[in-house]
Structures are given as C-alpha cells and as structure tokens.
Amino acid sequence: MTKLSMAALMALALFALPTPANAATGTCADLPTYAQLQAALKDARAKDNGGLNLDMWGTIVDRSGIVCAVAYTGETVDAQWPGSRVISAQKANTANAFSLKDLALSTANLFSAVQPGASLFGLQESNPVDTDAAYDGNASEFGSPQDPMNGERVGGVNVFGGGVALYNDKGEIVGGLGVSGDTSCADHNIAWRARNALKLDYVPSGVAADKTDHIIFDIEGGKSAGGFGHPTCLGKENEIAKTLPPVSKPAQ
C-alpha cells in the first residue's frame, strides 16, 4: 500500500468518527457556559446555606445526559472533595433523567421512594456510572473548561439533595444541574440558588407542597408522610430552604 493511499484511509477513518458534544455544539449550546456555571455556583455557595460551608462541584448535562460543563468554587481543584466531582454529574443526570416536561423531581425528592419497601426501590442501581467517562483524562483539567467529562454521558443515579432539572422560560426541560461538596441539604440549597441565577428554574410542577421540586422534610419515625421526603441534616439547612427564591413562572 502506498503512502498516499494509507494517508487517504486514515483521513477517511478520522472523518467517520463521531464528534463528541461540548459546550459549543449540539444542545449544550443552549445551556449555560462554563463561565456562567462557575459564576452562579460561586455566588450560590457564598450565601448562607447551612451545612459545613465547604467548596462545591457543579455539573450541567443536556437533555440527552451529555455533560456540558463542570466547575468548582474553590481556589484549586483539591479545595473541594475530589469524590464530589462525579457525584455532581450523577445528580445532574438523575434530575434530568427522572423529570419530565410537566413534572420535576429533584434528587432530594427521590430519597424516601428508593428505600427498601418503597415504590422506587432499586432505582439507584438502574443507571450505573460509566467509569471510563467519569475518571478518564488528566486530573489537572478536572473542573476546567476542558474537563474530560465534557461531551460524555457519565450516567449514574443519586438519591439525596443537590440535583435539579433545568427548565427554560417556555417551560421546556433542557437538562439538569448537579451540585455536591457539602451536606446533601446544603447541596440542594446551593443547586436551587444556582438554577435561579442561571434563569433555568421555570419549573412546571412537582411533588412538594408548593408544586415544585423543592426538598421535603416530612420524615418522622423513619417514614416520609408523602413518600418523597428527605432527612434533615446538620442544622439550619431546612430553615434556610424555606427562604430560598421561588421558582419562576413559564410564559403562557
């Protein structure tokens, strides 16, 4: 085989390879950029959310589950729990995967439903993390605009606070946001604030009393009164949750 024909075959093979989605192409182009995610995450983390007051990871996925952006709030990549990077992606995937146009479920809403004997027991085992997608690449790029998870479907199901679905001003579900790095209740508060700042909180309906996907603290004697409850955490997270901004209303 001549050098010319070999080069032609290699070019053809490269042309045939699928191009992964990223923050500039596909449906990711309709979602917040890395800079917008990081700014919203830092602003939300800076407020009083209860918990341990720790730095955070945040991930955005599109409606198909592709990771569009990963960011963190600390000064360096190891200023927040390393394990929370993938957990934030799991939360984003979960909130997106189990929310619909007319019904939003946050990851906090799933805690009681997946306990033994409850209606969704086993859900947390249903969509395992793609470990190659989650842990591949150079760790120095984690949480940067070049995070190796970008363009990948990491998957995973997480069933405690910190993941919320994203809805645009038309009430369309466009993806999910996952936040991790503190107590699960503080994670929910930060995710809620960040979604509000990103103007993607036009939630159509949910299982909470206010018809949203807000965290529900109704567990007594180990059982949720409404079936979608979440445990309280260290201290005042549940009180702070009552003061968070209301969701926006979709255009009619």
C-alpha positions as CSV (number, residue, x, y, z in Angstrom):
1,M,0.0,0.0,0.0
2,T,1.4,3.4,-1.0
3,K,1.9,6.2,1.5
4,L,-0.7,8.2,-0.4
5,S,-3.4,5.6,-0.1
6,M,-2.5,5.0,3.6
7,A,-2.9,8.7,4.3
8,A,-6.3,8.7,2.5
9,L,-7.6,5.8,4.5
10,M,-6.5,7.4,7.8
11,A,-8.2,10.7,6.8
12,L,-11.4,8.8,5.9
13,A,-11.4,7.0,9.2
14,L,-11.0,10.2,11.2
15,F,-13.8,11.8,9.2
16,A,-16.1,8.9,10.0
17,L,-15.5,9.2,13.8
18,P,-18.4,10.8,15.7
19,T,-17.7,14.3,17.1
20,P,-18.5,14.4,20.8
21,A,-20.8,17.2,22.1
22,N,-19.2,20.0,24.0
23,A,-20.1,23.4,25.4
24,A,-20.1,24.9,21.9
25,T,-22.0,22.4,19.9
26,G,-25.3,20.5,19.9
27,T,-27.8,21.1,22.7
28,C,-25.1,22.2,25.0
29,A,-25.0,25.4,23.1
30,D,-28.4,26.2,24.5
31,L,-27.2,25.8,28.1
32,P,-25.1,27.9,30.4
33,T,-21.4,28.1,29.6
34,Y,-18.6,27.0,31.9
35,A,-18.1,30.6,33.0
36,Q,-21.8,31.1,33.7
37,L,-22.0,27.9,35.7
38,Q,-18.9,28.8,37.7
39,A,-20.2,32.3,38.4
40,A,-23.6,31.1,39.5
41,L,-22.1,28.3,41.6
42,K,-19.7,30.6,43.4
43,D,-22.4,33.2,44.1
44,A,-24.8,30.5,45.5
45,R,-22.0,28.9,47.6
46,A,-21.1,32.3,49.1
47,K,-24.6,32.7,50.7
48,D,-25.6,31.0,54.0
49,N,-26.8,27.6,53.0
50,G,-26.3,25.8,56.3
51,G,-24.1,22.7,56.4
52,L,-20.3,22.8,56.6
53,N,-19.7,25.8,54.5
54,L,-17.5,23.8,52.1
55,D,-16.5,24.5,48.5
56,M,-18.5,22.8,45.8
57,W,-18.5,21.0,42.5
58,G,-21.2,21.6,39.9
59,T,-22.1,19.8,36.6
60,I,-24.6,20.6,33.9
61,V,-26.0,17.9,31.5
62,D,-28.2,18.4,28.5
63,R,-31.5,16.6,28.0
64,S,-29.7,13.5,26.5
65,G,-27.5,13.3,29.5
66,I,-24.3,14.6,27.9
67,V,-22.1,16.6,30.2
68,C,-21.8,20.2,29.0
69,A,-19.8,21.9,31.8
70,V,-18.1,21.0,35.1
71,A,-16.9,23.7,37.5
72,Y,-15.9,24.2,41.1
73,T,-15.9,27.1,43.6
74,G,-12.5,26.7,45.4
75,E,-9.2,28.3,44.6
76,T,-7.7,25.0,43.4
77,V,-9.1,21.6,42.2
78,D,-8.4,20.0,45.5
79,A,-10.2,22.6,47.6
80,Q,-13.4,20.6,47.4
81,W,-14.0,16.9,48.0
82,P,-12.5,15.1,44.9
83,G,-15.2,12.4,45.1
84,S,-17.9,15.1,44.7
85,R,-17.0,15.8,41.1
86,V,-18.5,12.6,39.8
87,I,-21.4,12.8,42.4
88,S,-22.3,16.2,40.9
89,A,-22.5,14.6,37.5
90,Q,-24.6,11.8,38.9
91,K,-27.0,14.3,40.4
92,A,-27.3,16.3,37.2
93,N,-28.0,13.1,35.3
94,T,-30.6,11.9,37.8
95,A,-32.6,15.1,38.0
96,N,-32.7,15.3,34.2
97,A,-33.4,11.6,33.7
98,F,-36.4,11.4,36.1
99,S,-38.0,14.7,35.3
100,L,-40.5,15.4,32.6
101,K,-42.0,18.4,30.8
102,D,-44.8,18.5,33.3
103,L,-43.2,17.0,36.4
104,A,-39.9,17.9,38.0
105,L,-38.2,15.6,40.5
106,S,-35.1,16.8,42.3
107,T,-32.7,14.2,43.6
108,A,-33.9,15.2,47.1
109,N,-37.4,14.0,46.2
110,L,-36.1,10.5,45.5
111,F,-34.6,9.6,48.9
112,S,-37.7,8.0,50.5
113,A,-39.0,6.5,47.3
114,V,-35.9,4.3,46.9
115,Q,-35.8,2.9,50.4
116,P,-36.5,-0.9,50.9
117,G,-40.2,-1.5,50.5
118,A,-40.9,1.9,48.9
119,S,-42.2,2.4,45.4
120,L,-38.9,3.1,43.6
121,F,-36.6,0.7,45.5
122,G,-33.8,-0.3,43.2
123,L,-33.8,2.9,41.1
124,Q,-30.4,3.8,42.4
125,E,-29.0,0.7,40.8
126,S,-30.7,1.3,37.4
127,N,-28.3,3.5,35.5
128,P,-24.7,2.8,36.6
129,V,-21.9,5.3,36.2
130,D,-19.7,4.9,33.1
131,T,-16.4,4.8,34.9
132,D,-14.4,5.3,31.8
133,A,-16.2,8.6,31.1
134,A,-16.1,9.6,34.8
135,Y,-12.5,9.1,35.6
136,D,-10.7,9.4,32.3
137,G,-8.3,12.2,31.5
138,N,-5.8,14.4,33.2
139,A,-6.9,15.3,36.8
140,S,-5.3,18.7,36.4
141,E,-8.2,19.5,33.9
142,F,-11.0,18.5,36.3
143,G,-13.4,21.3,36.8
144,S,-11.9,23.4,34.0
145,P,-13.4,24.3,30.6
146,Q,-11.6,21.2,29.3
147,D,-12.9,18.8,31.9
148,P,-12.6,15.2,30.4
149,M,-16.3,14.5,31.3
150,N,-17.4,17.1,28.7
151,G,-19.2,15.5,25.8
152,E,-19.6,12.2,27.7
153,R,-22.7,10.5,29.1
154,V,-21.5,9.7,32.6
155,G,-24.8,8.4,33.9
156,G,-25.4,7.4,37.5
157,V,-28.3,7.8,39.9
158,N,-28.0,9.8,43.1
159,V,-30.9,9.9,45.6
160,F,-30.1,12.7,48.0
161,G,-30.2,16.5,47.7
162,G,-28.2,18.5,45.2
163,G,-29.7,17.7,41.7
164,V,-32.4,19.7,40.0
165,A,-33.8,19.7,36.4
166,L,-33.4,22.7,34.2
167,Y,-36.4,24.4,32.6
168,N,-36.3,27.4,30.2
169,D,-38.7,30.3,30.2
170,K,-41.0,28.3,27.9
171,G,-41.3,25.6,30.5
172,E,-39.3,23.1,28.4
173,I,-36.9,20.8,30.2
174,V,-33.4,21.3,28.8
175,G,-31.2,19.3,31.1
176,G,-30.0,19.0,34.7
177,L,-27.8,20.7,37.3
178,G,-25.9,18.7,40.0
179,V,-24.1,20.2,43.0
180,S,-22.0,18.3,45.5
181,G,-19.5,19.1,48.2
182,D,-21.4,19.7,51.5
183,T,-24.2,18.1,53.4
184,S,-26.9,16.9,51.0
185,C,-29.4,19.5,52.3
186,A,-26.9,22.3,51.7
187,D,-26.2,20.9,48.3
188,H,-29.9,21.2,47.5
189,N,-29.9,24.8,48.7
190,I,-26.9,25.7,46.6
191,A,-28.3,24.0,43.5
192,W,-31.6,25.8,43.9
193,R,-29.9,29.2,44.1
194,A,-27.6,28.4,41.2
195,R,-30.5,27.3,39.0
196,N,-32.3,30.5,39.9
197,A,-29.3,32.6,39.0
198,L,-29.0,30.8,35.6
199,K,-32.7,31.6,34.9
200,L,-33.5,28.0,34.3
201,D,-35.9,27.5,37.1
202,Y,-39.3,27.7,35.3
203,V,-40.5,24.5,37.0
204,P,-43.9,23.5,35.8
205,S,-44.9,21.2,38.6
206,G,-43.5,18.9,41.3
207,V,-44.3,16.8,44.3
208,A,-43.6,19.4,47.1
209,A,-46.5,21.2,48.7
210,D,-45.8,24.3,46.6
211,K,-46.0,22.2,43.4
212,T,-42.2,22.4,42.8
213,D,-39.3,20.1,43.1
214,H,-38.2,21.6,46.4
215,I,-36.7,19.4,49.2
216,I,-39.3,18.0,51.5
217,F,-38.7,17.4,55.2
218,D,-41.5,15.2,56.3
219,I,-39.8,12.1,57.6
220,E,-40.9,11.0,61.1
221,G,-40.2,7.7,62.7
222,G,-38.2,6.7,59.6
223,K,-41.0,7.2,57.1
224,S,-42.0,10.0,54.8
225,A,-45.6,11.2,55.2
226,G,-45.9,11.9,51.5
227,G,-43.4,9.4,50.1
228,F,-40.9,11.9,48.7
229,G,-39.3,13.1,51.9
230,H,-35.6,13.8,52.7
231,P,-33.8,13.6,56.0
232,T,-32.8,16.8,57.8
233,C,-29.0,17.4,58.0
234,L,-26.7,19.1,60.5
235,G,-28.6,22.2,61.5
236,K,-30.3,25.1,59.8
237,E,-30.4,23.9,56.2
238,N,-34.1,23.1,56.5
239,E,-34.9,26.6,57.8
240,I,-32.8,28.2,55.1
241,A,-34.6,26.1,52.4
242,K,-37.8,27.9,53.4
243,T,-36.3,31.3,52.5
244,L,-34.9,30.4,49.0
245,P,-36.2,32.2,45.9
246,P,-39.5,30.9,44.5
247,V,-39.3,29.2,41.1
248,S,-40.1,31.3,38.0
249,K,-43.3,31.0,36.0
250,P,-43.2,29.9,32.4
251,A,-44.6,32.2,29.7
252,Q,-48.2,31.4,28.9
